[in-house]
Every structure is written in C-alpha cells, then in structure tokens.
C-alpha cells in the first residue's frame, strides 16, 4: 500500500510514519520506481507502535522490543511503575493545593516550607490509586515526527536569496553573452529561473544537504535516515513546494498558497513538501542575518558588475577610426539605438538594405541634413583625439534638427572604454542624463570622465523646442543655423 493508504488505515500522520522509519521501527519495501510499498505486516507493526507510544513507551524501548532485546511484560512493568509515580506526584499536588485552599492564606502570609516538603517527598509506586483510572491516555507524542523549521520569515528569506541568486546568474550570463537585459522579458527570466532552480536545488541538497540561502541562515535538510536527500526526492520536493508553497506564481492563487504556508508555520505544522525530510535549523543568531545581508549585497554587486562590463565597447583605450566604428556599431546593436544605420571602417555612415516585404510606417531617427551628420575625426599617431559634428543651414521653411542625439552615442563608443571612464553603469547613466537635460540651443562645456564635450550654437530667425518633432522651428523666412559639437579626449 502507499503512504497515503497507510496513513488512512492506521490513523497515523505521514510525518510520524517517516519518523518511525528513520528510527528503524519500520522498514517498508521499495517498488521499482523507488516509492514505498507498505505491507499488511507493516500496518500491524505501526498499530503496535501507535498503541505503545500512546501508553508512553519510549522509542528506545520500542526498538529493543523489535530487535528482541526486551520482553513486552518487562517494558510494561517499568511503564506501570513510572505511571504510578506520576499518579502519586499528581495526587500529592492535589492534596497540597486542597490544604492551601482550606487554610485561606494569602500570598503575603504564605509559609511555603511545610508544603514544599510534602511535594519533594519521594513518590511511592502504589500511591494515588490504579493507573488505569486516568480518564484517557495521551495521543502520540509531538516528538514522534521528523524535525521541521516553523519560522516563516527564516524560510522565506532563504527561499528569496536562492531565487535572487539564480536570477542574477541568469541576468549576468545574458549580459556576458552580449544580450541586453532591456530586450528580454522579465517573465522569460523568471520562468528560466524557476526551471533552472528545479535542477539546481535538488543537486545542492544531494551534495551538501543545503542551499546557499538555507546555509546562510543555519538550516539544512536530510532524509529520514539522516543522509542527504536523494536527487529524485529533492526534485519532487521542489515541485511540491512550487505548488503548495508558491502556487506556481499564478496571480492571486500564489497569495492564497503563501498565506496557507505561513499559517502552517504559525501552527507548528510541517509543510506538505517537507513530510519526507528532516528540516533542521540551528538556533538563530544575529550573525545569520548579517551574513544574509552581506551575501545579498555581494550578489547584487556581482550582477551589476556583469551588467556594467557588458556596456563597455570592445576596443578600449586609444582607438583608430576603424576601431571606433566597431565600437559604435556594437553599442548601437547592444543598446538598441542603431536602426539600419551603421559606420563603415572609414567612419562614414552606411545604411543596411531594408526588407522589401516590410512596410515602414515611420522612421523617427536622427534626421538632420546629411552634411550635419558627418563625423570629423582629429587624429594623433593614427588614434582619435576628438570627434566633431558641424554644419550650417539657411532659410529652412518649417524646421530642422541638429545631430545632438549623436553626441551621447559618441561618448559611449569613444570614452566608455578608456581607463579614466567610470566602470559602473549607474555612473554612466548619470552622464547620459546630464547630456539629455542640457539645453542644446546654447553654448556649453561639459567635463565628464575622460572627455570634454562642447557645444557652439549660432542662429537667427529660429526658435528651439526640445522634445518636439524637430528641434528648431522657423520663425522668419530668412533664418540661419550654425552648430559645432565636439567630443574631445581629456587626458589631464
């Protein structure tokens, strides 16, 4: 019969059955697929255990009975003597309470000496009446089950750390493979983490009996026999946890299952996925919490380092025109601003042929006049020291754009690979934000790590409107606009 059938027929919870197996009192056969196969003899043995445990017979005595090292009559004689002593002690407590009540004394006037002497006198086996006059015997002892961890917060933080660690590893792997995280659905990352953790967590339990999150909080798992959990059982445990503990992350349903899991912890009940294992926790210490926080910061920092490294162009330090073009094209592809336009090895703009079967609804890329987009390189010993965008236009009819949007992209491709540049993506983002918020209708000079960015604007008959369809709008028929943007290396 199965574990469920054994539980139903005997009335003994599965957690207790697993405990008796771990103590060597039960030894069910195993089927071809590794599941327990209980016999009628196993059921009778379990019922014997149930009876004797409810009578207060110890596990050690039960083990001696099973192994033939003790006789049932001798075990029961010892238990009768113990019960007689317990009954005598309870009778003495009852008499002392009655005596105190009849004296009518108060707490202030209480003289405890005589009463303590009555309580501390040795118990007599026959004192207090026959043991079977008790109203009912006790249920199975609470200790007759495998240990479990009932701290909801401790379990939750361990689980959250393991999931965060796997997600960061996935995100870091994508970054190092040249895949921008912004282009990847968060659902895909989460689903990948769930699948990957299904294989990794059972492996950790099989090899080390714990996971990183559980180890940081002083917890580990074993099988009923005290050995590490087999891989297949760890895998089954994971999927049971995903359903009964997290509801497979299904909205609302996951909240219901999460609440039920917390309630089980509050009631000191084992979780459905833990009935086959011993979940052991050391007493909580402050160092566990500190270690968890430090480990979390370390993992997040490592993930941010991978993200920052992935934004670094392939050619670093001093670069030639061809190397700059390679940097630009890579950054455009990774960060998603390239479109169909790219730089050839001479630094000239080229356009990839479009798909003849595709219909283009609109292209809102950089559309200044062609000469304004041309890159002018200043070289020293064949390496770029500055890149300039410059142009002049007169008498536009409606409006015109300047290529100021190219300036941050030049900085990404020229400066981010230099030693002076900041490595961390947050600092780089701050640099891009500074350029984005600049008033490009005015002259300015910006110093950023490794580069100096200058803007020189001269115009008449035009007005500047940031974030509109075109930056410069014609106010008068006769108008003119001249600009020069320079990104120069700053080695000082």
Secondary structure, DSSP 8 states (H G I E B T S, - for coil): --HHHHHHHH---HHHHHHHHHTTS---EE-TTS-EE--HHHHHHHHHHHHHHHTT--HHHHHHHHHTSS-HHHHHHHHHHHHHHHHHHHHHHHHHHHHHHHHT--TTT---HHHHHHHHS---TTTTS-GGGSS----S-TTSS------HHHHHHHHHHHHHHHHHHHHHHHHHTT--GGGS-HHHHHHHHHHHHHHHHHHHHHHHSS-HHHHHTTEEEEETTSS---HHHHHHHHHHHHHHTTGGG-TTHHHHHHHHHHHHHHTT---GGGTTEEEEE----HHHHHHHHHHHHHHHHHHHHHHHHHTS-SS-SS--HHHHHHHHHHHHHHHT--TTEEE-TTS-EEE----TT-------S--S-GGGG--EEEEETTEEEEEEEEEEEE--SSEE--TTHHHHHHHHHHTTTSTTS--SHHHHHHHHHHHHTS-TTS-EEEEETTEEEEEEEEEESEEE-TTSSSSEEESSSS-EEEEEEEEEE---
